[in-house]
Amino acid sequence: MARSNGESTFPFMAYNKIIYEIDSGVAVLTLNRPEYLNAWNTEMATEISHALHAAETNDSVRAVVITGAGRAFCAGQDLSAGADTFADNNDNGDQAQGTPATMPWDLSKPVVAAINGHAIGVGITFPLSADIRFVAEDAKLQFAFVRRGIAPELGSSKLLTHIVGLQTASDLLLSGRFFSGQEAMQIGLVAQSLPAEQVLPAAMDWAHDIAKNTAPVSVAVTKKMMWENIKPEILKTVSQEFSIIPWLGAQPDGTEGVLHFIEKRAPEWEGSVNSDLPDFS
């Protein structure tokens, strides 16, 4: 379903993978592939980028809420390409890796992630770039990258460490284990953990309070001050990822990481740290 860009001066785009609406000063961006648990692909990333830019250029929008249609927030990268999902595709530029050109950290307005259900891989790294997160208490969350033979994306190795600390980030990123929405609140990853049906209303209440009761320029300056010290490090990490992730995806373990998951079997890894570790410094 497509939605207009409100009163933004940004050029119109018809959306196929997201829904974009404005509700009393709050832009609501809904990932809209519920039949695929909102699995992430390049088209969705492009539309997200466009919608975020549209919200930024519309003065009537004071905050942005991002959520998912159906029972999941985002089940991670679309694996329909099979073994080639994460393989080297630099000929198509950054968008080939599904990285939005405009991210929540680029906006001067608060961005809220309403994680209404399961969030895997990019489904949990993308919300890290929001300013505040609400999550369903029974949601399954997973930084699955090491179990797919690749590395974390969207600057999440830096962002997660900044949010929850090195030890907790190490637990989640190096193991790639599942954890719940309740645990996410306990470790400080989210602001609130709620029954799934309460997640979006809570996020909207927070955003509407911003829209009604805060000065827009004051909010923008405050957000800039909060992000300016960490954003350069995050962007440096993102730049490194554009080389690291496609390279890993093209290795035997990158192929195996996808195939063992699709085939529902134990992985058989081949890589050697002593002989196969590249220098990306």
C-alpha positions as CSV (number, residue, x, y, z in Angstrom):
1,M,0.0,0.0,0.0
2,A,1.4,3.4,-0.9
3,R,1.1,6.6,1.0
4,S,1.9,10.1,0.0
5,N,4.7,12.1,1.6
6,G,2.4,14.5,3.4
7,E,3.5,18.1,2.9
8,S,7.2,17.3,2.4
9,T,8.9,19.0,-0.5
10,F,10.8,15.8,-1.1
11,P,9.8,14.1,-4.5
12,F,6.9,11.6,-4.3
13,M,7.6,7.9,-4.3
14,A,5.0,5.1,-4.5
15,Y,5.9,2.6,-1.8
16,N,5.5,-1.1,-2.3
17,K,7.4,-2.6,0.8
18,I,6.5,0.0,3.4
19,I,3.5,2.1,4.5
20,Y,4.1,5.7,5.3
21,E,1.4,7.8,7.2
22,I,1.3,10.9,9.3
23,D,-0.7,11.0,12.5
24,S,-0.9,14.3,14.4
25,G,2.7,15.3,13.8
26,V,4.1,11.7,13.9
27,A,5.2,9.9,10.8
28,V,4.5,6.2,11.0
29,L,6.7,4.0,8.8
30,T,5.5,0.4,8.7
31,L,7.6,-2.4,7.2
32,N,5.0,-4.1,5.0
33,R,5.9,-7.6,3.9
34,P,4.0,-9.5,6.5
35,E,3.8,-12.7,4.4
36,Y,7.6,-12.8,4.6
37,L,7.8,-11.6,8.2
38,N,8.9,-8.2,6.8
39,A,12.2,-9.7,5.5
40,W,14.6,-7.0,4.4
41,N,15.5,-6.4,0.8
42,T,17.1,-3.6,-1.3
43,E,13.7,-2.2,-2.4
44,M,12.6,-1.9,1.2
45,A,15.8,-0.2,2.2
46,T,15.4,2.3,-0.6
47,E,11.8,3.1,0.4
48,I,12.8,3.4,4.1
49,S,15.5,5.9,3.1
50,H,13.1,7.9,1.0
51,A,10.4,8.0,3.7
52,L,12.9,9.1,6.4
53,H,14.1,11.9,4.1
54,A,10.4,12.9,3.5
55,A,9.8,13.0,7.2
56,E,12.9,15.1,7.8
57,T,11.9,17.7,5.2
58,N,8.3,18.0,6.4
59,D,8.1,20.6,9.2
60,S,4.7,19.2,10.3
61,V,6.4,15.9,11.3
62,R,7.9,16.2,14.7
63,A,8.8,12.5,15.3
64,V,9.0,9.2,13.5
65,V,7.8,5.8,14.6
66,I,9.0,2.7,12.8
67,T,7.1,-0.6,13.2
68,G,6.3,-3.8,11.3
69,A,3.1,-5.2,9.8
70,G,1.8,-8.5,11.1
71,R,3.4,-10.7,13.8
72,A,7.1,-9.8,13.2
73,F,9.0,-6.5,13.1
74,C,11.6,-7.9,10.7
75,A,12.9,-11.4,10.3
76,G,16.2,-10.2,8.9
77,Q,17.7,-10.3,5.4
78,D,15.6,-11.8,2.6
79,L,17.4,-15.1,1.9
80,S,15.6,-15.8,-1.4
81,A,19.0,-15.5,-3.2
82,G,20.2,-18.5,-1.3
83,A,23.9,-19.1,-1.1
84,D,24.6,-15.8,-2.9
85,T,22.6,-13.7,-0.4
86,F,25.7,-12.0,1.2
87,A,28.2,-12.5,-1.7
88,D,30.2,-9.7,-3.1
89,N,27.9,-7.3,-5.0
90,N,29.8,-4.0,-4.9
91,D,29.0,-3.3,-8.5
92,N,25.6,-2.1,-7.3
93,G,27.0,0.1,-4.6
94,D,25.9,0.5,-1.0
95,Q,22.3,-0.1,-1.7
96,A,23.1,-3.6,-3.0
97,Q,23.8,-4.5,0.7
98,G,20.4,-3.1,1.7
99,T,21.8,-0.1,3.5
100,P,19.4,2.9,3.5
101,A,21.1,6.0,2.2
102,T,19.3,7.9,5.0
103,M,19.3,6.4,8.5
104,P,17.5,7.4,11.7
105,W,20.7,8.9,13.0
106,D,20.7,11.4,10.1
107,L,17.4,12.9,11.1
108,S,17.1,15.9,13.4
109,K,13.8,14.5,14.7
110,P,13.4,11.7,17.3
111,V,13.0,8.2,15.8
112,V,11.2,5.5,17.8
113,A,11.5,1.8,17.0
114,A,8.3,0.0,17.9
115,I,9.5,-3.6,17.7
116,N,6.2,-5.4,17.7
117,G,7.5,-8.9,17.2
118,H,10.5,-11.0,16.2
119,A,13.6,-9.0,15.1
120,I,16.5,-10.9,13.6
121,G,19.8,-9.6,12.0
122,V,19.1,-6.3,10.3
123,G,15.7,-6.5,12.0
124,I,17.4,-5.7,15.3
125,T,20.5,-3.7,14.1
126,F,18.3,-1.2,12.2
127,P,16.4,-0.3,15.4
128,L,19.7,0.4,17.2
129,S,19.9,3.6,15.0
130,A,16.7,4.9,16.5
131,D,16.7,7.2,19.5
132,I,14.4,5.0,21.7
133,R,13.1,1.4,21.4
134,F,9.9,-0.3,22.6
135,V,9.7,-4.1,22.2
136,A,7.2,-6.9,22.5
137,E,8.1,-8.9,25.7
138,D,7.8,-12.2,23.9
139,A,9.7,-11.2,20.7
140,K,12.6,-13.3,19.7
141,L,15.7,-11.1,19.0
142,Q,19.0,-12.2,17.5
143,F,22.2,-10.7,16.2
144,A,22.6,-13.8,14.0
145,F,25.6,-12.8,11.9
146,V,28.2,-15.2,13.2
147,R,25.8,-18.0,12.6
148,R,25.5,-16.9,9.0
149,G,29.2,-16.6,8.4
150,I,29.2,-12.8,8.0
151,A,29.7,-9.8,10.3
152,P,27.3,-7.3,11.9
153,E,26.1,-4.4,9.8
154,L,24.7,-0.9,10.1
155,G,27.5,0.0,12.6
156,S,25.9,-2.3,15.1
157,S,29.2,-3.5,16.6
158,K,29.9,0.0,17.7
159,L,26.3,1.0,18.5
160,L,25.4,-2.0,20.6
161,T,28.6,-1.7,22.6
162,H,27.7,2.0,23.2
163,I,24.2,1.1,24.3
164,V,24.7,-1.9,26.5
165,G,28.4,-2.1,27.2
166,L,31.2,-4.3,25.9
167,Q,30.5,-7.5,27.9
168,T,26.8,-7.7,27.0
169,A,27.5,-6.7,23.4
170,S,30.1,-9.5,23.3
171,D,27.6,-12.0,24.6
172,L,25.1,-11.1,21.9
173,L,27.3,-10.5,18.9
174,L,29.9,-13.3,19.4
175,S,27.4,-16.0,20.2
176,G,24.6,-14.9,17.9
177,R,22.1,-16.4,20.5
178,F,18.4,-15.6,20.8
179,F,17.2,-13.4,23.5
180,S,13.7,-12.1,24.5
181,G,12.2,-8.7,24.6
182,Q,12.1,-9.0,28.4
183,E,15.9,-9.6,28.4
184,A,16.4,-6.7,26.0
185,M,14.8,-4.3,28.7
186,Q,16.8,-5.9,31.5
187,I,20.1,-5.2,29.7
188,G,19.1,-1.6,28.7
189,L,18.7,-2.2,25.0
190,V,15.1,-1.0,25.0
191,A,13.1,1.5,27.1
192,Q,10.1,-0.7,27.6
193,S,9.1,-4.4,27.1
194,L,5.4,-4.8,26.7
195,P,2.7,-7.2,25.5
196,A,2.9,-7.1,21.7
197,E,-0.4,-5.3,21.3
198,Q,0.7,-2.4,23.5
199,V,4.1,-1.7,21.7
200,L,2.9,0.6,19.0
201,P,0.4,2.5,21.2
202,A,3.2,3.1,23.7
203,A,5.6,4.3,21.0
204,M,2.9,6.6,19.6
205,D,2.2,8.0,23.0
206,W,5.9,8.9,23.5
207,A,6.1,10.4,20.0
208,H,2.9,12.4,20.3
209,D,4.2,13.9,23.6
210,I,7.3,15.0,21.7
211,A,5.1,16.5,18.9
212,K,2.8,18.4,21.3
213,N,5.0,19.6,24.1
214,T,8.6,20.2,22.9
215,A,10.3,22.9,20.8
216,P,11.4,21.5,17.5
217,V,14.7,23.3,17.2
218,S,15.6,22.5,20.9
219,V,14.9,18.8,20.2
220,A,17.0,18.9,17.0
221,V,20.0,20.6,18.8
222,T,19.7,18.1,21.7
223,K,19.7,15.1,19.4
224,K,22.7,16.5,17.5
225,M,24.7,16.9,20.7
226,M,23.8,13.3,21.8
227,W,24.9,11.8,18.5
228,E,27.9,13.9,17.4
229,N,30.5,12.2,19.4
230,I,29.6,8.6,18.4
231,K,28.4,9.1,14.8
232,P,31.9,9.5,13.2
233,E,33.0,6.1,14.7
234,I,29.7,4.5,13.5
235,L,30.1,5.8,10.0
236,K,33.7,4.6,9.9
237,T,32.5,1.1,10.9
238,V,29.7,1.2,8.3
239,S,32.3,2.1,5.6
240,Q,34.4,-0.9,6.6
241,E,31.4,-3.2,6.5
242,F,30.9,-2.4,2.8
243,S,34.1,-4.4,2.2
244,I,34.0,-6.9,5.0
245,I,30.5,-8.3,4.6
246,P,30.5,-9.0,0.8
247,W,33.9,-10.6,1.2
248,L,32.8,-12.8,4.0
249,G,29.6,-13.6,2.1
250,A,31.6,-14.8,-0.9
251,Q,33.7,-17.2,1.3
252,P,32.7,-20.9,1.8
253,D,31.5,-20.1,5.4
254,G,29.3,-17.3,4.1
255,T,27.6,-19.7,1.8
256,E,27.4,-22.4,4.5
257,G,25.9,-19.9,6.9
258,V,22.9,-19.4,4.6
259,L,22.5,-23.0,3.4
260,H,22.6,-24.7,6.8
261,F,19.9,-22.3,8.0
262,I,17.7,-22.9,4.9
263,E,18.3,-26.6,5.1
264,K,17.7,-26.7,8.8
265,R,20.9,-28.6,9.7
266,A,24.0,-28.2,11.7
267,P,26.7,-26.0,10.1
268,E,30.0,-27.3,8.7
269,W,32.5,-24.5,8.8
270,E,35.7,-24.4,6.8
271,G,37.4,-21.1,7.6
272,S,40.7,-20.8,9.4
273,V,41.6,-17.8,11.5
274,N,45.3,-18.4,10.9
275,S,45.1,-18.7,7.1
276,D,41.9,-16.9,6.0
277,L,41.6,-13.8,8.1
278,P,41.9,-10.7,5.8
279,D,43.4,-7.4,6.8
280,F,40.6,-4.7,6.6
281,S,42.5,-2.1,8.6
